[in-house]
Each structure stands twice: as structure tokens, then as C-alpha cells.
């Protein structure tokens, strides 16, 4: 007697797929909550009073009544925005310093890093025992050094060069800090572009510079945007060297955020308001340029 095959219910595979999809969505929602909760906490804390901060009230208009105390201490509340405020003037100066140093360093690192990455991608170098991959590893190895190791040498060097408490000094230092990351990202970008395009440009009479500027760079635009944004974020959030090498004129927002302490302790509402104002530009940049970031960082991933 031949046994009859077991018939599975047609709804079983569909139920498994639905369950798997629900688990994936649950995991994504949980991770989204974990990532966004610190931002939510920071924003809501900027509208809390001292007692609301100490009692860890979470939901506005339910656990606590929002107040402009944190923003008022910076001169950025609706009732102080159009008046004279020393705190607001200081905030604007620090904000401008952060913009100049971060954007300047990111642009300079992008220019130098793109040139270096194109050379490592299209040409073969030999320096002693080092080849292209060894040179790239040398650049990336600079990220291994902790900043505290470089603190004293940079302090002595900047004092000798009269670069202490200057925006230009921070731009140079930030450029050195993010340059290895830019070279790494842009080299992958150029490797993903067929070298036959360069050869076709040479046949059409373009020089190496012409092929690089007119053919390769436009194709590598997503990677350039991703490298620029990543460099911008790293420079914008840098605190150690900004606190070490500046005193008054070139202080940036992270240094100002860390200085929100008083005789009664830390002014959490002022620190939260400052932090909210500091992360807002980066959030807007990430929202509007998200597709460039994803395309730039995933180029060549399918190879």
C-alpha cells in the first residue's frame, strides 16, 4: 500500500511569510525607537524646567508643561529673540565658527582626497616596499592614533605657528582628521567607474586632468556628496581639539555645549537647547541628501 503524500495547508507558507515580515518590521521599529529616542529626549529637555528634568518627565502636555526656559537662556525664545542678548551673540559666533571650520575642512579634504583616491585607483605607485594598497593602508592607519596622543605635538606646533585660537588652524587639523576617510570612500567610487571611460577620453584628445574633471568626477558625484557629508558631520561634532586649541575667538558649538555648567550644577535645559540647535542643520542635511549618501556609500557593494 503506497502512503499518501501529506498535503500542507496552502495558508501555511503565507502565514510564515507574514510572521517573518512582522518580525522584521518589529525589529526595524525597535531600532528606530532606540536611535531616535536620544534626539527626542534632547529636544523635550530643552522645554523642561528644573523639576521636570530631575523627575524625568517624558511626554509634553501630559507629564509636564513645556516651557521656553532652555531657549530663553540662549536668547532664542520668542520673547527674547528680537531683543539684545549676550548669550545669543555668543551662540551665533560659535555657530558661525562651526560652519566655517566644518565646511572648510570638509571641502578641502574632499579636494585633496579625490585627487589622491583617483591616483590610487588609476595609477600604480611604488614607494620603497609600499604599493597602492599599502599606501591606502598607511592613510587609514592614521585613524588608529587616539587624539590625546597628538594633543601635545599639535599644541606646541600651533603655538610656534601662531595658529592657536584661529579658524584656519582648526580647518587644517580637521582636514587631516577626515582625509583618510575621504580617500577610502572616493577610491571605491573611482574603482567602480570603468577605466575604459578614461581611455576613451584620452582617445578623444583629453588629458589626464581633462578626463578626471570632465568625465570621472561627474560620475563620482554621489560618492563625493557622501564623503563631504560624512566629513562635515565628523568635523561639526569634534570637541577635543576645539577645546584644546581654542580659547575665545574660534570656539565651536561642541565646546559651548560642554560649558553649560553653573554654580548649581549642569544647566540641562540650556545644554539641551544648544544641542538641539547644533544637530538641527545635520538632520536637515541628512534628510535632503539621503539618496546621495546611500548611493555613495553602497557603490561597488554588489561586486
C-alpha positions in Angstrom: 0.0 0.0 0.0 1.5 3.3 -1.1 1.3 6.0 1.5 -0.5 9.1 0.5 1.6 12.3 0.5 0.9 14.8 3.3 -0.9 17.8 1.9 0.1 21.1 3.5 -2.4 23.7 4.0 -1.9 26.5 1.4 -2.2 29.1 4.0 0.9 27.8 5.9 3.6 29.4 3.7 1.6 32.7 3.6 1.4 32.7 7.4 5.1 32.1 7.7 5.9 34.9 5.3 3.5 37.2 7.2 5.1 36.3 10.5 8.6 36.9 9.2 7.6 40.3 7.8 6.0 41.3 11.1 9.2 40.3 13.0 11.3 42.3 10.6 9.1 45.4 10.9 9.1 45.0 14.7 12.9 44.8 14.7 13.1 47.9 12.5 10.7 49.8 14.6 12.6 48.9 17.8 15.9 50.0 16.3 14.3 53.3 15.0 13.0 54.0 18.5 16.4 53.3 20.0 18.1 55.6 17.5 15.6 58.5 17.7 14.9 58.4 21.5 18.1 60.4 22.4 17.1 63.1 19.9 13.5 63.2 21.4 14.9 63.3 24.9 17.2 66.2 24.0 14.5 68.2 22.2 12.0 67.8 25.0 14.5 68.5 27.7 15.1 71.9 26.1 11.5 72.7 27.0 11.6 71.5 30.6 12.1 73.2 33.9 14.5 72.0 36.6 11.9 69.9 38.4 10.8 68.2 35.1 14.4 67.3 34.3 15.1 65.8 37.7 11.9 63.8 37.7 12.5 62.5 34.2 9.2 63.6 32.7 8.8 62.4 29.2 5.6 63.4 27.4 4.9 67.1 27.0 1.5 68.4 28.0 0.9 65.1 29.8 3.9 64.7 32.1 5.0 68.3 32.0 4.0 71.7 30.7 6.6 72.9 28.0 8.5 76.0 28.9 11.0 78.1 26.9 13.5 78.2 29.8 16.3 76.5 27.9 15.8 78.6 24.8 15.4 81.8 26.9 18.8 81.3 28.5 20.3 81.4 25.0 18.2 84.4 23.9 16.4 82.2 21.3 12.9 82.1 22.8 10.0 84.1 21.2 10.0 86.7 23.9 13.8 87.3 23.7 14.5 86.7 20.0 14.2 90.3 18.9 15.9 91.9 21.9 19.6 92.3 22.8 21.1 89.2 24.2 24.8 88.4 25.0 24.1 84.7 25.1 22.5 84.8 21.6 25.5 86.7 20.3 27.9 84.1 21.7 25.8 81.3 20.2 25.8 82.9 16.8 29.5 83.4 16.9 30.1 79.7 17.9 27.6 78.6 15.2 29.4 80.6 12.5 32.8 79.2 13.7 31.4 75.6 13.4 30.1 76.3 9.9 33.3 77.8 8.7 35.6 75.2 10.1 33.5 72.2 9.3 32.5 73.2 5.7 36.0 74.5 5.0 37.7 71.3 6.3 35.2 69.0 4.5 35.7 70.8 1.2 39.5 70.9 1.5 39.6 67.2 2.4 37.2 66.4 -0.5 39.5 68.1 -3.0 42.7 66.6 -1.7 41.1 63.2 -1.0 39.6 63.0 -4.5 42.9 63.7 -6.2 44.7 61.1 -4.0 42.0 58.5 -4.5 42.0 58.9 -8.3 45.7 58.4 -8.3 45.5 55.3 -6.2 42.7 54.0 -8.4 44.1 54.7 -11.9 47.9 54.6 -11.5 50.4 52.2 -10.0 52.8 53.6 -7.4 55.9 52.1 -5.8 57.5 53.8 -2.8 60.2 51.6 -1.2 58.2 48.4 -0.3 54.9 50.1 -0.5 52.3 49.7 -3.3 48.9 51.2 -3.8 47.2 49.1 -1.2 50.0 49.7 1.3 49.7 53.5 0.7 45.9 53.3 1.3 46.5 51.3 4.5 49.0 53.9 5.6 46.4 56.6 5.2 43.7 54.6 7.1 46.2 53.7 9.8 46.2 57.4 10.8 42.8 56.9 12.3 44.2 54.4 14.8 46.0 57.1 16.8 43.9 58.4 19.7 43.5 62.2 19.7 45.1 62.6 23.1 48.4 61.2 21.7 48.5 64.1 19.2 47.5 66.8 21.7 50.9 67.9 22.9 52.6 67.9 19.5 49.8 69.9 17.9 49.7 72.3 20.9 53.4 73.0 20.6 53.3 73.3 16.8 50.3 75.6 16.7 51.8 77.8 19.3 55.0 78.1 17.2 53.0 78.9 14.1 50.6 81.3 15.8 47.6 79.1 14.9 46.1 78.8 18.4 42.5 80.0 18.6 42.2 80.5 14.9 39.6 79.1 12.5 42.3 78.4 9.9 44.2 76.2 12.4 41.0 74.1 13.1 40.4 73.8 9.3 43.9 72.4 8.8 43.6 70.0 11.7 40.1 68.8 10.8 41.2 68.3 7.2 44.0 65.9 8.4 41.5 64.1 10.6 38.9 63.3 7.9 41.2 63.0 4.9 41.8 59.2 5.2 38.0 58.6 5.2 37.5 60.7 2.1 40.4 58.8 0.3 38.8 55.5 1.3 35.3 56.4 0.0 36.5 58.1 -3.2 38.9 55.3 -4.1 35.9 52.8 -4.0 34.0 55.3 -6.1 36.7 55.5 -8.8 37.2 51.8 -8.8 33.5 51.3 -9.6 33.9 53.5 -12.7 35.3 51.5 -15.7 38.8 52.5 -16.7 37.7 52.3 -20.3 36.0 55.7 -19.9 39.4 57.2 -19.2 40.9 55.5 -22.2 38.0 56.7 -24.4 38.6 60.3 -23.1 42.3 60.0 -24.0 41.4 58.9 -27.5 39.2 61.9 -27.9 42.1 64.1 -27.0 41.5 64.9 -23.3 44.5 65.0 -20.9 44.5 63.2 -17.6 43.2 66.3 -15.9 40.5 66.7 -18.6 39.3 63.1 -18.2 39.3 63.5 -14.4 37.4 66.8 -14.3 35.0 66.3 -17.2 34.3 62.6 -17.2 35.1 60.9 -13.9 34.1 63.5 -11.3 30.5 63.9 -12.6 30.1 60.1 -12.4 31.5 60.1 -8.9 29.2 62.8 -7.6 27.2 60.6 -5.2 30.3 59.4 -3.6 31.7 62.9 -3.3 28.4 64.1 -1.6 28.6 61.1 0.8 32.2 61.8 1.6 31.5 65.5 2.1 28.6 64.9 4.4 30.4 62.3 6.5 33.4 64.7 6.8 31.1 67.5 7.7 29.4 65.5 10.5 32.8 64.4 11.9 34.2 68.0 11.9 31.0 69.5 13.2 30.9 67.2 16.3 34.6 67.3 17.1 35.3 68.5 20.6 38.7 67.5 21.9 40.9 69.7 19.6 38.4 72.5 19.5 38.6 72.7 23.3 42.4 72.3 23.4 43.4 74.7 20.6 40.9 77.5 21.1 40.0 79.9 23.9 37.7 82.7 22.7 37.7 83.6 19.1 37.5 80.2 17.4 35.4 78.2 19.8 32.8 75.9 18.2 29.4 74.7 19.3 30.5 71.4 20.9 32.8 73.5 23.3 29.9 75.8 24.1 27.6 72.9 24.8 30.1 71.4 27.2 30.5 74.7 29.0 26.8 74.8 30.2 27.6 74.5 33.9 26.7 76.8 36.7 27.1 77.1 40.4 24.1 74.8 40.9 25.4 72.2 38.6 24.7 71.5 34.9 22.0 73.5 33.2 20.5 70.6 31.4 17.8 72.7 29.7 20.4 75.1 28.3 22.6 72.2 27.2 19.6 70.5 25.5 18.6 73.7 23.7 22.2 74.2 22.5 22.4 70.5 21.4 19.1 70.8 19.5 20.3 73.8 17.7 23.6 72.1 16.9 22.1 68.9 15.5 19.3 70.6 13.5 21.5 71.5 10.5 22.9 68.0 10.3 19.4 66.5 10.4 18.3 68.7 7.6 21.3 67.8 5.5 20.7 64.1 6.1 17.0 64.4 5.1 17.6 66.3 1.9 20.7 64.4 0.8 19.8 60.9 1.9 19.7 59.4 -1.5 23.2 60.7 -2.3 24.5 59.3 1.0 23.1 55.8 0.3 24.2 55.7 -3.3 27.7 57.0 -2.4 28.3 54.6 0.4 27.0 51.5 -1.4 28.8 52.0 -4.7 30.6 48.7 -5.6 28.8 46.7 -2.9 27.2 44.4 -5.5 30.6 43.4 -6.9 
